[in-house]
Amino acid sequence: MRTLIVLAIGVAAAAAFAYGAKAAGKRPGAGALVFTGLWFVFCGVDLGAGVRAGYSAVEELGIHLVLFIVPAAGAWAVARWLAAR
C-alpha cells in the first residue's frame, strides 16, 4: 500500500513541477529536470531507509526502480505534452 501511495505522490508532484515551470514562464522540461533530480535523491534516501529497516538491497532496489521510473517518465511525458500546446 505504501508503494502505491508514494507512486501516486510522485506522479502528482511530477505534473506539478512541469505545470509550475510553465506557469513561471520557463520550459516545462526545466520543471521535469528539477523534479527528476529531486525524485532521484528522495528515492535514494528512501532506499537507504528501507535497507536500514531490514530489507535487502535487492528487494529495495527492485521496488525503487519502479518508484523512480514511473514518476520520472510521467514528468517528461507531461512536459512534452505541455511544450506541444
Rosetta constraint file for C-alpha pairs under 8 A:
AtomPair CA 1 CA 5 HARMONIC 6.41 0.50
AtomPair CA 2 CA 6 HARMONIC 6.18 0.50
AtomPair CA 3 CA 7 HARMONIC 6.01 0.50
AtomPair CA 3 CA 63 HARMONIC 7.92 0.50
AtomPair CA 3 CA 67 HARMONIC 7.48 0.50
AtomPair CA 4 CA 8 HARMONIC 6.07 0.50
AtomPair CA 5 CA 9 HARMONIC 6.18 0.50
AtomPair CA 6 CA 10 HARMONIC 6.03 0.50
AtomPair CA 6 CA 67 HARMONIC 7.38 0.50
AtomPair CA 7 CA 11 HARMONIC 6.24 0.50
AtomPair CA 7 CA 67 HARMONIC 5.82 0.50
AtomPair CA 7 CA 70 HARMONIC 7.56 0.50
AtomPair CA 7 CA 71 HARMONIC 6.91 0.50
AtomPair CA 8 CA 12 HARMONIC 6.17 0.50
AtomPair CA 9 CA 13 HARMONIC 6.00 0.50
AtomPair CA 10 CA 14 HARMONIC 6.01 0.50
AtomPair CA 10 CA 39 HARMONIC 7.70 0.50
AtomPair CA 10 CA 67 HARMONIC 7.84 0.50
AtomPair CA 10 CA 71 HARMONIC 5.23 0.50
AtomPair CA 11 CA 15 HARMONIC 6.37 0.50
AtomPair CA 11 CA 70 HARMONIC 7.43 0.50
AtomPair CA 11 CA 71 HARMONIC 4.60 0.50
AtomPair CA 11 CA 72 HARMONIC 7.86 0.50
AtomPair CA 11 CA 74 HARMONIC 6.29 0.50
AtomPair CA 11 CA 75 HARMONIC 7.30 0.50
AtomPair CA 12 CA 16 HARMONIC 6.20 0.50
AtomPair CA 13 CA 17 HARMONIC 6.11 0.50
AtomPair CA 13 CA 35 HARMONIC 7.74 0.50
AtomPair CA 14 CA 18 HARMONIC 6.44 0.50
AtomPair CA 14 CA 32 HARMONIC 6.73 0.50
AtomPair CA 14 CA 35 HARMONIC 6.20 0.50
AtomPair CA 14 CA 71 HARMONIC 6.12 0.50
AtomPair CA 14 CA 72 HARMONIC 6.93 0.50
AtomPair CA 14 CA 74 HARMONIC 6.50 0.50
AtomPair CA 14 CA 75 HARMONIC 4.54 0.50
AtomPair CA 15 CA 19 HARMONIC 6.05 0.50
AtomPair CA 15 CA 74 HARMONIC 7.29 0.50
AtomPair CA 15 CA 75 HARMONIC 5.77 0.50
AtomPair CA 15 CA 78 HARMONIC 6.28 0.50
AtomPair CA 15 CA 79 HARMONIC 8.00 0.50
AtomPair CA 16 CA 20 HARMONIC 5.70 0.50
AtomPair CA 17 CA 21 HARMONIC 6.07 0.50
AtomPair CA 17 CA 28 HARMONIC 7.89 0.50
AtomPair CA 17 CA 31 HARMONIC 4.85 0.50
AtomPair CA 17 CA 32 HARMONIC 6.25 0.50
AtomPair CA 17 CA 34 HARMONIC 7.74 0.50
AtomPair CA 17 CA 35 HARMONIC 6.26 0.50
AtomPair CA 17 CA 75 HARMONIC 7.66 0.50
AtomPair CA 18 CA 22 HARMONIC 6.42 0.50
AtomPair CA 18 CA 28 HARMONIC 4.71 0.50
AtomPair CA 18 CA 29 HARMONIC 6.76 0.50
AtomPair CA 18 CA 30 HARMONIC 7.48 0.50
AtomPair CA 18 CA 31 HARMONIC 4.60 0.50
AtomPair CA 18 CA 32 HARMONIC 5.44 0.50
AtomPair CA 18 CA 75 HARMONIC 6.52 0.50
AtomPair CA 18 CA 78 HARMONIC 6.62 0.50
AtomPair CA 18 CA 79 HARMONIC 5.44 0.50
AtomPair CA 18 CA 82 HARMONIC 7.91 0.50
AtomPair CA 19 CA 23 HARMONIC 6.09 0.50
AtomPair CA 19 CA 28 HARMONIC 6.61 0.50
AtomPair CA 19 CA 31 HARMONIC 7.64 0.50
AtomPair CA 19 CA 79 HARMONIC 7.77 0.50
AtomPair CA 19 CA 82 HARMONIC 7.77 0.50
AtomPair CA 20 CA 24 HARMONIC 6.10 0.50
AtomPair CA 20 CA 28 HARMONIC 7.83 0.50
AtomPair CA 20 CA 31 HARMONIC 7.02 0.50
AtomPair CA 21 CA 25 HARMONIC 6.45 0.50
AtomPair CA 21 CA 26 HARMONIC 5.11 0.50
AtomPair CA 21 CA 27 HARMONIC 6.20 0.50
AtomPair CA 21 CA 28 HARMONIC 5.25 0.50
AtomPair CA 21 CA 29 HARMONIC 7.94 0.50
AtomPair CA 21 CA 30 HARMONIC 6.64 0.50
AtomPair CA 21 CA 31 HARMONIC 4.98 0.50
AtomPair CA 22 CA 26 HARMONIC 5.19 0.50
AtomPair CA 22 CA 27 HARMONIC 5.71 0.50
AtomPair CA 22 CA 28 HARMONIC 5.11 0.50
AtomPair CA 22 CA 31 HARMONIC 7.88 0.50
AtomPair CA 22 CA 82 HARMONIC 7.84 0.50
AtomPair CA 26 CA 30 HARMONIC 6.84 0.50
AtomPair CA 26 CA 31 HARMONIC 7.97 0.50
AtomPair CA 27 CA 31 HARMONIC 7.22 0.50
AtomPair CA 27 CA 83 HARMONIC 7.23 0.50
AtomPair CA 28 CA 32 HARMONIC 6.44 0.50
AtomPair CA 28 CA 79 HARMONIC 4.70 0.50
AtomPair CA 28 CA 80 HARMONIC 7.41 0.50
AtomPair CA 28 CA 82 HARMONIC 6.58 0.50
AtomPair CA 28 CA 83 HARMONIC 6.39 0.50
AtomPair CA 29 CA 33 HARMONIC 6.06 0.50
AtomPair CA 29 CA 76 HARMONIC 6.83 0.50
AtomPair CA 29 CA 79 HARMONIC 5.21 0.50
AtomPair CA 29 CA 80 HARMONIC 7.15 0.50
AtomPair CA 29 CA 83 HARMONIC 7.89 0.50
AtomPair CA 30 CA 34 HARMONIC 6.29 0.50
AtomPair CA 31 CA 35 HARMONIC 6.07 0.50
AtomPair CA 31 CA 79 HARMONIC 7.70 0.50
AtomPair CA 32 CA 36 HARMONIC 5.99 0.50
AtomPair CA 32 CA 72 HARMONIC 7.58 0.50
AtomPair CA 32 CA 75 HARMONIC 5.11 0.50
AtomPair CA 32 CA 76 HARMONIC 5.70 0.50
AtomPair CA 32 CA 79 HARMONIC 6.39 0.50
AtomPair CA 33 CA 37 HARMONIC 6.36 0.50
AtomPair CA 34 CA 38 HARMONIC 6.26 0.50
AtomPair CA 35 CA 39 HARMONIC 5.82 0.50
AtomPair CA 35 CA 72 HARMONIC 7.56 0.50
AtomPair CA 35 CA 75 HARMONIC 7.44 0.50
AtomPair CA 36 CA 40 HARMONIC 6.02 0.50
AtomPair CA 36 CA 72 HARMONIC 5.56 0.50
AtomPair CA 36 CA 75 HARMONIC 7.63 0.50
AtomPair CA 37 CA 41 HARMONIC 6.46 0.50
AtomPair CA 38 CA 42 HARMONIC 6.22 0.50
AtomPair CA 39 CA 43 HARMONIC 6.03 0.50
AtomPair CA 39 CA 68 HARMONIC 6.86 0.50
AtomPair CA 39 CA 72 HARMONIC 7.66 0.50
AtomPair CA 40 CA 44 HARMONIC 6.18 0.50
AtomPair CA 40 CA 68 HARMONIC 6.59 0.50
AtomPair CA 41 CA 45 HARMONIC 6.23 0.50
AtomPair CA 42 CA 46 HARMONIC 6.07 0.50
AtomPair CA 43 CA 47 HARMONIC 5.93 0.50
AtomPair CA 43 CA 64 HARMONIC 6.37 0.50
AtomPair CA 43 CA 67 HARMONIC 7.26 0.50
AtomPair CA 43 CA 68 HARMONIC 6.51 0.50
AtomPair CA 44 CA 48 HARMONIC 6.24 0.50
AtomPair CA 45 CA 49 HARMONIC 6.27 0.50
AtomPair CA 46 CA 50 HARMONIC 6.23 0.50
AtomPair CA 47 CA 51 HARMONIC 6.31 0.50
AtomPair CA 47 CA 57 HARMONIC 7.77 0.50
AtomPair CA 47 CA 60 HARMONIC 5.89 0.50
AtomPair CA 47 CA 61 HARMONIC 7.00 0.50
AtomPair CA 47 CA 64 HARMONIC 6.78 0.50
AtomPair CA 48 CA 52 HARMONIC 6.19 0.50
AtomPair CA 49 CA 53 HARMONIC 6.12 0.50
AtomPair CA 50 CA 54 HARMONIC 6.61 0.50
AtomPair CA 50 CA 55 HARMONIC 5.78 0.50
AtomPair CA 50 CA 60 HARMONIC 6.60 0.50
AtomPair CA 51 CA 55 HARMONIC 4.87 0.50
AtomPair CA 51 CA 56 HARMONIC 5.80 0.50
AtomPair CA 51 CA 57 HARMONIC 5.86 0.50
AtomPair CA 51 CA 60 HARMONIC 7.03 0.50
AtomPair CA 55 CA 59 HARMONIC 6.61 0.50
AtomPair CA 55 CA 60 HARMONIC 6.71 0.50
AtomPair CA 56 CA 60 HARMONIC 6.35 0.50
AtomPair CA 57 CA 61 HARMONIC 5.86 0.50
AtomPair CA 58 CA 62 HARMONIC 6.26 0.50
AtomPair CA 59 CA 63 HARMONIC 6.63 0.50
AtomPair CA 60 CA 64 HARMONIC 5.98 0.50
AtomPair CA 61 CA 65 HARMONIC 5.98 0.50
AtomPair CA 62 CA 66 HARMONIC 6.93 0.50
AtomPair CA 63 CA 67 HARMONIC 6.26 0.50
AtomPair CA 64 CA 68 HARMONIC 5.85 0.50
AtomPair CA 65 CA 69 HARMONIC 5.92 0.50
AtomPair CA 66 CA 70 HARMONIC 5.89 0.50
AtomPair CA 67 CA 71 HARMONIC 6.93 0.50
AtomPair CA 68 CA 72 HARMONIC 6.10 0.50
AtomPair CA 69 CA 73 HARMONIC 5.84 0.50
AtomPair CA 70 CA 74 HARMONIC 6.11 0.50
AtomPair CA 71 CA 75 HARMONIC 6.11 0.50
AtomPair CA 72 CA 76 HARMONIC 6.45 0.50
AtomPair CA 73 CA 77 HARMONIC 6.07 0.50
AtomPair CA 74 CA 78 HARMONIC 6.07 0.50
AtomPair CA 75 CA 79 HARMONIC 6.07 0.50
AtomPair CA 76 CA 80 HARMONIC 6.01 0.50
AtomPair CA 77 CA 81 HARMONIC 6.12 0.50
AtomPair CA 78 CA 82 HARMONIC 6.02 0.50
AtomPair CA 79 CA 83 HARMONIC 6.04 0.50
AtomPair CA 80 CA 84 HARMONIC 6.29 0.50
AtomPair CA 81 CA 85 HARMONIC 6.62 0.50
